[in-house]
Amino acid sequence: MLKLFLQSLFILFFLLSSGFCIESDNITASSVLKDGDTIVSSGKVYSLGFFSPEKTTNRYLGIWNNVSAISIIWVANRDKPLDDSTGIVTISEDGDILLINGKKEIFWSSNITNSPMNTTAQLLDNGNLVLIDNSNGRIIWESFGHPTDAFLPKLKLNDNPRTGERVLLTSWKTPRDPDFGSFTAGLQALNIPQIFIWNGSRPHWRSGPWNGQILTGVTDMYVVYLDGYSVTKFDDGTVSFMRDYYGKILMKIILKPNGSFVQTMWDVNRRVWNVTWIAPIDVCDVYGKCGPFGNCNLRNSPMCSCLKGYEPKNKEEWDKGNWSGGCVRKTFLQCDRNSNSSDKNKEDVFWKITNVKVPDFMDVSTALEAEECEGLCLRNCSCLAYSHDPGIGCMFWNRSLIDVRQFPVGGSVLQVRVAYSELDKKKDIRVIVIVPVTIGVVIIFIGVFFLWQSMAKRKGANRKGRILTHEVGKAYIRGSSGVVIRDDIDEASLDELPLFSFKMLETATFQFDVTNLLGKGGFGPVYKGKLVNGKDIAVKRLSRASGQGLQEFMNEVVVISKLQHRNLVSLLGCCVEKEEKMLIYEYMANRSLDLYLFNRFQEILDWTKRFNIIEGIGRGLLYLHRDSRLKIIHRDLKPSNILLDEHWNPKISDFGMARIFGGNQDQANTGRVVGTYGYMAPEYAMGGKFSEKSDVFSFGVLVLEIISGTRNTIFYNDDSSLSLLGYVSTLQMV
């Protein structure tokens, strides 16, 4: 009996000292919420109560996810904390929600004017605290209308250009202080809806325009039914941006004190918040990084360049890496030319740049087709550029072209207006050179023709039967010189590499049906296919919009066709017909490593699999650097380029960026830095120097990602705001 009494006494003491959960999701005029108590939404998803940030004693009224004690999503008295535990939440006589202390001083109020006297405050399962008029059930106030730093499903970011009213997120001042910080985020609905992050009044990041499906400057977005984003326009002029994410997955986007958006999803099995998206994701994502009429591209060195027809405004500053001044036009447009000029009638032209986030400050003509945009822009002397999106129509720019960045894939097409001479100069030079050269070639050709004809007769018998139609699983029979493919391609010997016809691959992939799509990369889409003999294959098809091209295609053919190792993907053949260029690989049943490493499938990769994957990648890399007959530097080692077979054996793929070294060569320089941000060694990213060490650096980043399950480029730590590499370097080995 004594033992039972002591246990009961202990439980009572614990409840009195630490607070307890009120069995309700609401607060009424007859009930109060004291410091130490909480109310919980009906589905037990969110709680409302008092909390103190780490290393402080200040008390705040807030809402948090029940899955994690540190996931605060709303704070009431963020700029007026209580300094003791006497706080009480109650419904006032006039129907307001009040937060008061023991001295009856008001620290926060819902501040409803003309509110009804009979109200109830209720916490909903989506994290919204609402004040309800009990007489008719109408919501007269909600915390979603006054958010803190969290963008949750069902929360609306509003903008009314007519009245100037907005619903904005505001960052915490510091990770431990929920007071109002320097950064705000919200919707700008002028002309085309866009999401912005502002640092004070200055733009810090911009999403690009909404086209009815996605924010076109966010390449990680898909479509409405996958991401759940939507934009709604109301009769009073209000425009709302909302996310209605399907399913019961807990997710949130937090505006951090350093001005970054960080999206996290709750991993039920590991009981952690996984970072799934971050913005700005790199330096090119920062608003106006390269100034007016500048273009930011991480694949270039330096990353900033002027758009066609423009030159640096301050060449000295530009060469020092200060690009904020941007660029200015170097050649007059048609409208600006002198009326007496001899070239006054020569019309301006457009220079196309692909895979871009289009500039800010666009005007829109929604009802126009793509072919109408160019004519309208040409007829308007102030029109500097145009773009067309099926979901938007024509976009025109009449002011500065600011915040242009170029992606490896995705984005939009921008047509920049330039003087005719900017594109004709090369043509004029070519005419001067080509005409005399052509005459000389014709004369030589006549002499060579007769010699070639006699040689062709002797070789005809040998060639006949050697290069025939391709049979499944068999290579062409070749002479010693190998097969030479010609189709607007430089000659390339494909030493015993099978050639597949386009018809064969079209059949194997069911006309490249979307259901067979395995994924997309910088090269283009990859499809699963099945040959007539039952063999599964992966077909990588060069996309016309790809950031890669012929050089990478031929490089991969030449490099990988000479390599054989259990940890390198096998190239089965290629296809080159007219505009089509495709590579055919062995099919990897478990696809790429990143599919499992950075999402809810992480639990599939137990420690045994992870260790074997690391070991296999290391063996493949050692073969490339030391054991193969060619010394190969891969230059783009990352999770998406590690494929997994049915036994989870890793195989290194994508050799489009690879370089072959000579026997005694151990380092090289390049003016064209290629690869992926976050995996490139510093001396390569900044100076273009690459060697075996470049791949070893990428391998090290890859190992850290495999161990942690966190992507280096979107790692975020509240205390230090470092990358994954920076965070690991601060850890002390015990």
Phi, psi and omega in degrees: 000319180297319180297317179296321179296317181295321178297317179296321179296320180295316179298318179297317179298320181297317181295319182290327184274329186250358180085170180209169183271125174286131181287063182198161175247014185217165174235131181242178180295338182261003180227158178227160175246114181267159175298126185108340176261162174220152164250150187233138179299158189301328179269010180062029183271315184235153177234149174243129180184196181258147179211162173235128175300160181304136176066023174226160175250358178297145182248134181230150171269125184211172176241139179217158173290138179288343182288337186212133184287346185253013184258066178288129181243354178200141178229132182279298186263053188297330181257006181214075183288155172275146181259009176212186184255033181262009184296144178221139173251129182212170174261125183285172180297329180265012171094006179276155168275128181239141169246116182232162176257189184294342178266011180067020177278137183275121178258341177194150178211150174291341169055053178271128177273139180056039180283150177291160186278335184254097183227163177223136174265127183229139177262120183269165182289349176267005178091008182266125173268120185240148174251120190249135172282112184294341182285331182224359179077010183278139176280121182253350175201149177210147178293334176297338176277352180221061186291164176263264182237005187249129173258112184247159172305136181086346177282135183254125170269111187256150171213130176240099182300336181288314186260342182083003180284138182218151167251116186237153167271147176228129183292159169293158178292316174217170178300344180244005182229108183284005177302164184298123180269189185279339189254138173234159180215145179180191183267136168246113189262007181292127182065285178232134179298134174219153174262135180236152161245128180248141169257098192067241178259357183266134176297137179249326180206148181222140185277344192085163188289150175278128182250018181095344179235313184218167166274112195294343179266005177248099189289344179277353179280151181248255180224172186305313187287347176263315183270331178083009179282148177207154176237130182235134178251133183251162185297331182279003179099352180288136174242132183242138173246125186219154173240122178244079187285128183282148180096179184254020180286129176283129180209156179202154172242120183253135172273107187282160180300340179270005175090016180252145170276130176232116178265130179231152176233142183280123177269108186297320184288316182270348180055052176220160173271116178270129175284122183246348179194147178214146177212137358294141184273338178205180185294331179290342179282343179292134187303128174062033184306321184257013176075181179298137178062020174256157180233129180257126181217113183295341180282346181264158174226112001288167186290335182261137174216158177278148173295159180304134180089002181235160178220159182304137179293320177232098186300322182295314179294320180300314181294337178275356181093010174262099187260005187297333179288342176072207188231163177229157181292138181254348179226134181298143172279173183304316183293337184267354184284152178296139182298339179268359183293143181290339182252023186294339183264000180278121188284147176295162179232175181239138177254125185268132173233128187257167175056048183242156163274118186293157184295167175280171176063054179264152169253155189230140167236103192285334189268009187261148175272167185301318184290343179276340186296315186297315181297318179296320180293319180296325183283348180254111185299335182271356183283120183263335183192164175213162175210156179231135174230131182304329181273351183243315188109213180273133172247133181236149178237121181248357179239206181295142174269097187243147177068049173265128173224154183245133180259160172296321178218164178081200180075196185238176176255128179245131178254110183264129182283127179226161175294147183306327185292336181296327179260346183269343184301314181294325180296317180298317179297319181297321180297317181298321183277317189291320185302305180294325179295320181298318179299317179296319181296320180300316180298316179295321183299321181298320180289322183286332187303314183292323177295317180298322183297319180290323179291326181295325181295320181287325181278342184302319182295322180289318181291330183293124180091346179274315178252094186241186178295145186279133175260147184299128176081001180238144178273162172297148170274126188238163169277184184294336182276349179081167178283139177246122178269134176231119175190071187060027181236144173299150181300139178214124177282128185250037180354094172058033177261123182299145176252128179255144177278154178299321181300318181297317181287327176298319178292318183297329183257010183056056180059039179054048182296144183297335179291342178262006181287121180270332181166180179226145177222191179297332180284317183151191181286152177239129183243148171275140179220163177227120180286167184295339177273005177091357182284131176279140180224164172242126184249116179261115187252122180296123179273143178295333180270006184293146173286343176263170183206211186300319182300315180292323178301307182293326179298316181294320179299311184293317185288303191285337178292344181261001185246142177218117179199148183295339180253020171238138180294143183268129175270118183272336182169188180212168178223128176226102179222120179053242182272354185271133174223119185224150175243139184245122182243166169296143181280132180254112191300326183260012173057220189258157184298323184296338179299327183259336191282329191240023178212201189291352179271010185302326184296341178296326182272087175288176186294329178296314179297316182298318180296316180296324178294315178299315181296318181294319178297319179299319179295318179296320180292321178298321178297315180299319186277326191234323193260345180278164179288343173245141175269113189247131170254117188290311176074000178212049181280121181198167185302323181291344178260011173251112181261152185238128179277187185294342178258012179067025174280131182279147176221125180287134182228181176061084180256024181295334181261357188293154177232139178267130178259150173288168185302321183259004184273133179234358179203152177213160176245152176217145175273351181241099180280120180238162181133201184233129180303133181103343180242354183274137175296146183304318183291336177278313182297323186262328185242355179077009179272127179224153181197192175304325182298331178297315178293324180295321176299312179300321179297320178298317176299318180297319179298316179298320179293321179295320181289316186272336186071019182237134179285133183302319187285345179237018176292140177217129178239124186301326186282322187239347179054036182265167169287173178301319179297314180297321180294314181297323182294339180273348182288143178262133176281127182260000000 
